[in-house]
Structure formats: structure tokens, C-alpha cells
């Protein structure tokens, strides 16, 4: 048989191979390369989340030990740290999961405690928020509650589904839907989240 004479048989063969691989439990990575199915996550002791913006990855930690790494998409302005409402940037700093949303329009979502105390301190020093807004953010942080998301700093930053193929969010961290389901099940409210440049 001559390879390359007809595109139809090659496409049909590719579709058949992909269907067979999926039936056998082998997933395909972007670009069509096969990857082994991942093992079930199991229980994660002392979970923590590390987001590395430059690497476009989210690492789930058990204590200090990495147990899973996920590919992510970021805000439409992925390099700069978040400074204000509407800048489409993903924040950088130390936060925590402050709410879990099972009704998210992006599959499932984990709300982050942005803005945090360090964000409020910086913004007050730069004249971007009032003393009252600064105090409200610090009170929420001390109480381990949901911070005010209605200040000039913005808010409602979530880790959610919807896809990791590009930087498309308004500042959130986006995972593939299967990944956010796994992460959502593994982490409780209060889980520390560190977002690095």
C-alpha cells in the first residue's frame, strides 16, 4: 500500500486508532501524542496549592510533596500581577480557598481569598483603596472569610474549569474540566494557595 495517496484512509485510520486507544483507557495529549492514564489521586493529607504562572501549571501538594500537576490557563493579561478590578490579571501572593462553588458556570470552582492583607496594604499605601476598604479586607483575612470583592482591587478570583488551552479568563486560574473535578474533591475550604509569577 502506498502511504500518502489518499487522505481519507489516513484520517479514518487515525480516528480508528484514537477510538481504540480511548476504549482501552489511553488518553491523548495535545498534538495527538498518547499519554498513560493517570492513577487515581486518593486522599491528600494537608493539601496545598502552588500556581506557577510562568510555567502555566498548578501543583497540588500533600504537605510539601507534589502529588499532581495540572496545566492551566490564566487571565488575559497573564504576566502582570492583579492590581485592580477589570485588569484581567491573575493575582500573585499567598491566599487560601475561601469558598467552594458546586454550581459554577465553569464546571466547579474554588474561590480564592483575593484581595488579601498584603494586597490591601500595598493598595492603601498607593492610594488605590480607602482605609475602610483596607480594614474590611483585613477583617475578612483574620476571620478566614470571603474578602470583600467589591473594592477597586477586584475580586471573585477562582480556580475553575473551562479549559487550559489559552489565557482567556478575567484573572482566574482555569483548568480542564476533568482536572478541576479532581482538584475540587481533594481540597477543602481553608487550603493554602500560593501564586508565583
C-alpha positions in Angstrom: 0.0 0.0 0.0 1.3 3.5 -0.8 1.2 5.9 2.1 0.0 9.4 1.4 -2.0 8.8 -1.8 -5.4 9.4 -0.2 -6.0 11.5 2.8 -9.3 9.8 3.7 -7.8 6.4 4.7 -5.2 8.1 6.9 -7.8 10.2 8.6 -10.1 7.2 9.0 -7.1 5.2 10.4 -6.3 8.0 12.8 -9.9 8.2 14.0 -10.0 4.4 14.4 -6.7 4.3 16.4 -7.9 7.1 18.6 -11.2 5.4 19.3 -9.4 2.1 20.1 -7.0 3.9 22.4 -9.8 5.7 24.2 -11.7 2.4 24.6 -8.5 0.9 26.2 -8.2 3.9 28.6 -5.3 5.7 26.9 -5.7 9.5 26.7 -4.3 11.7 24.0 -2.3 14.8 24.9 -2.5 18.0 22.8 -1.0 17.3 19.4 -2.2 13.7 19.4 0.5 12.0 21.4 -0.7 9.2 23.6 -0.3 9.5 27.4 -0.8 6.9 30.0 -4.0 7.2 32.1 -3.2 8.7 35.4 -3.6 6.9 38.6 -6.5 7.8 41.0 -5.5 10.7 43.3 -6.5 9.2 46.6 -6.6 11.1 49.8 -4.4 14.2 50.0 -3.0 14.9 53.5 -2.5 18.6 54.4 -3.3 19.8 50.8 -1.8 23.0 49.5 -1.9 24.5 46.0 1.0 26.1 44.2 0.3 28.1 41.0 3.3 28.8 38.8 2.1 31.4 36.3 5.2 31.4 34.1 5.0 27.6 33.7 1.2 27.6 33.3 0.9 24.9 35.9 -0.9 24.2 39.2 0.7 21.8 41.6 -1.3 20.0 44.2 0.8 19.3 47.2 0.4 16.9 50.1 2.2 18.8 52.7 5.3 19.8 50.7 5.2 16.8 48.4 3.8 17.3 44.9 1.1 14.8 44.1 -0.4 16.1 40.9 0.5 18.8 38.3 -2.2 20.3 36.1 -1.9 22.5 33.0 -3.7 25.9 33.4 -4.9 29.0 31.6 -4.7 32.4 33.2 -6.2 35.9 32.9 -6.0 37.6 29.5 -3.1 39.7 31.0 -1.1 36.7 32.3 2.3 38.3 33.1 1.4 41.2 35.4 0.1 40.7 39.0 -3.5 41.8 39.6 -3.8 45.3 40.9 -7.3 46.5 40.1 -10.8 45.5 39.0 -11.0 44.8 35.3 -7.3 44.4 34.6 -7.7 40.8 33.5 -4.6 39.9 35.5 -4.1 36.9 37.8 -3.0 37.8 41.3 0.3 36.8 42.9 0.8 36.1 46.6 -0.4 33.9 49.4 -4.2 33.1 49.6 -6.5 30.3 50.6 -9.6 28.6 49.2 -12.3 30.6 50.9 -15.4 29.1 49.2 -16.3 26.1 47.1 -18.9 26.6 44.3 -20.5 23.4 43.0 -22.8 25.5 40.7 -20.1 27.2 38.7 -20.8 28.0 35.1 -17.2 26.7 34.6 -17.9 23.1 35.9 -16.8 23.6 39.6 -14.8 26.4 41.2 -12.7 27.2 44.2 -12.9 30.8 45.3 -9.6 32.5 46.4 -9.2 34.9 49.3 -8.1 37.7 46.9 -7.6 40.5 47.8 -5.6 39.6 50.8 -4.0 41.7 53.5 -0.7 42.2 51.6 -2.8 43.4 48.5 -4.7 45.8 50.8 -1.6 47.2 52.4 0.0 47.9 49.1 -3.1 49.4 47.7 -3.6 51.7 50.7 0.0 52.9 50.5 -0.6 53.7 46.8 -3.9 55.4 47.5 -6.0 52.9 45.5 -8.3 52.0 48.3 -9.8 53.7 51.4 -8.9 53.0 55.0 -12.4 51.4 55.4 -11.8 49.1 52.4 -8.4 48.2 53.8 -9.9 47.3 57.2 -12.7 45.2 55.6 -10.1 43.1 53.8 -8.0 42.6 56.9 -11.1 41.6 59.0 -12.0 39.0 56.4 -8.5 37.7 56.4 -8.4 37.4 60.2 -11.8 35.6 60.2 -10.7 33.4 57.4 -13.8 34.5 55.5 -14.5 35.7 52.0 -12.9 39.1 51.4 -14.9 42.0 50.0 -14.9 41.6 46.3 -16.4 45.0 45.6 -13.3 47.2 46.1 -11.2 48.8 43.4 -8.9 45.8 43.7 -11.5 43.5 42.2 -12.2 40.0 43.4 -14.1 36.8 42.6 -10.8 35.1 41.6 -11.5 31.4 41.2 -9.8 28.2 40.2 -12.3 26.8 37.8 -12.9 24.6 34.8 -13.5 25.6 31.2 -10.1 24.7 29.7 -6.4 25.3 30.0 -5.6 25.8 26.3 -5.1 29.6 26.4 -5.1 32.6 28.8 -8.8 33.5 28.5 -10.1 34.4 32.0 -10.7 37.7 33.7 -8.0 36.8 36.2 -9.0 33.4 37.3 -6.9 30.1 37.0 -8.6 27.8 34.5 -8.1 24.0 34.4 -9.5 21.4 32.1 -12.9 20.2 33.4 -11.7 16.7 34.4 -8.8 18.3 36.4 -11.0 20.8 38.3 -13.3 17.9 39.3 -10.3 16.0 40.8 -8.9 19.1 42.5 -12.3 20.2 43.9 -12.7 16.8 45.5 -9.2 16.9 47.0 -9.1 20.3 48.7 -11.3 21.8 51.5 -12.1 25.4 52.3 -9.0 26.8 54.0 -6.5 25.1 51.7 -3.5 27.4 51.3 -2.9 28.7 47.7 0.4 30.3 46.6 0.5 32.0 43.3 4.0 32.7 41.9 4.9 34.8 38.9 
